[in-house]
C-alpha cells in the first residue's frame, strides 16, 4: 500500500561538493500547524510526521554533503577537499531524500553539523543547527540530557556569533540574539548570564521596534526573580 505523502513536496538541490542534482522532501506550508510555542521559539506541531524540522537539512545521496538553505555557498581553501576526504570517501549511499523518520532526521542534523564544522561555517549557522536539534530532542524524542547538551552547544555558538558579529548579515537582529542568549542561558541554569543578557535587551527597549522580544525578556527576568525569592 502506497503511503500518502501529500504534505511533502520535492525541492531540487545542487550539491556543491560532487555537483549532483537531486530532489529532497520539504513540508508544504499549508500543512504546518503548531499548537504550542516555547520561550526559545521552539514549536510543537500537531503531527510528528508533519514537523518541518525533520526536513530542515538536505543530504546529498551521492557524497553525503549536508547543508541547509541558510548555508553559505563559500568554501574556505581546502575545505571542499576535507569534506570529500572525511565524508564522501566513507559515504555508503544512505538515502535521506524521502519521508524521514525521527532517527533519520537526527542523523541528518549531525551530518550537517559535521559538514559545517569542517567547512568552517559561521557561528550563527552552527548555532541554528544545534538549537533545532535540541528542539527535536524536546518535542519528538524527548531526551532531556541530549536536549540540554545541544542547547549548551547552541549557546556557545550564539555567544561567539555575538562577539564577532557574524549574525549581522542574517535576518537575526541584535535584540533577538541577545534574548536567545539570555533564554538559552536560563534553560541551562546559568542564571547570572541569563540576567545579564535579558538586561541588555531591556536596555534597548527605546531603540527597537521588536517590543514583543523586549516584553519576553522582561517576563523571563521576572520569572527568574520570583523563582529566586520563592
C-alpha positions in Angstrom: 0.0 0.0 0.0 1.4 3.4 -1.1 1.9 6.0 1.6 0.0 9.2 1.4 2.8 11.9 1.3 0.6 14.8 0.1 2.1 17.0 2.8 5.6 16.8 1.3 6.9 18.4 -1.9 10.1 17.9 -3.9 12.8 20.6 -3.7 15.7 20.5 -6.2 19.2 20.8 -4.7 22.5 21.1 -6.4 25.4 19.6 -4.4 28.4 22.0 -4.0 30.8 19.1 -3.5 30.0 16.5 -6.2 27.8 18.7 -8.4 25.0 16.1 -8.3 21.4 17.5 -8.7 18.9 15.7 -6.5 15.4 16.3 -5.0 14.7 16.2 -1.3 11.5 16.5 0.6 10.1 19.5 2.4 6.8 20.0 4.2 4.2 22.1 2.4 3.4 25.3 4.4 -0.3 24.7 4.4 0.1 21.5 6.4 2.4 23.1 9.1 0.3 23.6 12.2 1.9 24.4 15.5 -0.2 24.2 18.7 2.4 25.5 21.2 5.5 27.6 21.2 8.2 27.7 23.9 10.0 30.8 25.1 13.1 29.9 23.0 10.9 29.8 19.8 10.6 26.0 19.7 7.3 25.0 18.1 5.3 21.9 18.9 3.4 20.5 15.9 0.1 18.7 15.7 1.6 15.7 13.9 5.1 14.3 14.5 5.5 13.4 10.8 4.4 16.8 9.6 7.2 18.6 11.5 9.2 20.9 9.2 12.3 20.4 11.5 12.6 16.9 10.2 13.3 18.2 6.7 15.4 21.3 7.5 18.7 19.6 6.4 19.3 18.3 2.9 21.7 15.4 2.4 23.3 14.6 -0.9 22.7 10.9 -1.7 25.8 10.7 -3.8 28.5 12.1 -1.5 26.9 12.8 1.9 27.4 16.6 1.9 24.7 18.0 4.2 23.6 21.6 4.5 20.5 23.9 4.7 19.0 26.7 2.7 20.8 29.1 5.0 24.2 27.6 4.5 26.8 29.7 2.8 28.0 28.8 -0.7 31.5 29.9 0.2 34.1 27.2 1.0 37.4 28.4 2.5 40.5 27.0 0.9 40.9 23.2 1.3 37.5 22.7 3.0 35.9 21.0 -0.1 38.8 18.6 -0.2 38.5 17.9 3.6 34.8 17.2 3.2 35.5 14.8 0.3 38.2 13.0 2.4 36.3 12.8 5.7 32.7 12.3 4.5 32.4 11.4 0.8 35.1 8.7 0.7 33.3 6.9 3.6 29.8 7.5 2.3 27.7 4.4 1.8 24.9 5.9 -0.2 22.4 6.3 2.6 19.2 7.9 1.4 17.7 10.9 3.2 15.6 12.3 0.3 12.3 10.6 1.1 9.9 10.6 4.0 12.1 10.8 7.2 11.8 9.1 10.5 12.9 10.9 13.6 16.1 8.9 13.7 16.9 9.8 10.1 16.2 13.5 10.8 18.5 13.5 13.9 21.3 11.9 11.8 20.8 14.5 9.1 21.5 17.3 11.7 24.6 15.5 13.0 25.9 15.2 9.4 25.1 18.9 8.7 26.9 19.9 11.9 29.9 17.8 11.0 30.0 19.3 7.4 29.5 22.9 8.8 32.4 22.4 11.2 34.8 21.1 8.5 33.6 23.9 6.2 34.3 26.5 8.9 30.7 27.7 8.6 29.7 30.9 10.6 29.0 30.5 14.3 25.4 31.7 13.7 24.8 28.8 11.2 26.2 26.2 13.6 24.1 27.7 16.5 20.9 27.3 14.4 21.7 23.6 13.7 22.4 22.9 17.4 19.3 24.7 18.5 16.9 22.9 16.1 18.5 19.6 17.0 17.8 20.3 20.7 14.2 21.1 19.8 13.8 17.7 18.1 15.0 16.1 21.4 12.5 18.2 23.3 9.4 17.8 21.1 9.7 14.4 19.5 12.5 12.2 21.0 12.1 13.7 24.5 15.6 13.1 25.7 16.4 15.8 28.3 20.1 15.1 28.5 20.6 15.3 24.8 18.3 18.4 24.6 20.5 20.2 27.2 23.7 19.1 25.6 22.7 20.7 22.2 21.3 23.7 23.9 24.7 24.3 25.6 26.4 23.9 22.2 23.9 26.3 20.6 24.5 28.8 23.3 28.3 28.6 22.9 27.9 29.4 19.2 25.4 32.2 19.7 27.8 33.8 22.2 30.7 33.6 19.6 28.4 35.0 16.9 27.5 38.0 19.1 31.2 38.6 19.9 32.3 38.5 16.2 29.0 39.9 14.8 28.7 37.2 12.2 24.9 37.3 12.6 24.8 40.8 11.1 24.1 39.6 7.5 21.3 37.3 8.6 17.6 38.0 9.4 18.5 37.8 13.2 18.5 41.2 14.9 20.8 42.1 17.8 17.9 42.3 20.2 16.6 38.9 19.3 20.1 37.4 19.5 20.6 38.9 23.0 17.3 37.5 24.0 18.1 34.0 22.7 21.5 34.0 24.6 19.6 35.0 27.7 16.9 32.4 27.3 19.3 29.5 26.5 21.5 30.6 29.4 18.4 30.3 31.6 17.5 26.9 30.2 20.9 25.5 31.0 20.8 27.0 34.5 23.3 29.8 34.0 21.1 32.4 35.7 23.8 35.1 36.1 24.5 35.1 32.4 20.7 35.0 31.6 20.0 38.0 33.8 22.9 39.9 32.1 21.6 39.3 28.6 17.9 39.9 29.4 19.0 43.2 31.0 20.8 44.2 27.7 17.5 43.5 25.8 15.5 45.7 28.2 18.1 48.5 27.9 17.4 48.6 24.2 13.6 49.0 24.5 13.5 52.6 23.3 15.7 51.9 20.3 14.0 48.7 18.9 10.8 48.0 17.1 10.8 44.5 18.5 8.7 45.3 21.5 7.5 41.7 21.8 11.0 40.5 22.3 11.6 43.2 25.0 8.4 42.0 26.8 9.6 38.4 26.6 12.9 39.4 28.2 11.0 41.2 31.0 8.8 38.2 31.6 11.7 35.8 31.8 13.6 38.2 34.1 10.5 38.4 36.4 10.1 34.6 36.4 13.7 34.2 37.5 13.3 36.7 40.3 10.2 35.0 41.5 11.9 31.6 41.5 14.9 33.0 43.4 12.7 34.7 46.0 10.4 31.7 46.2 
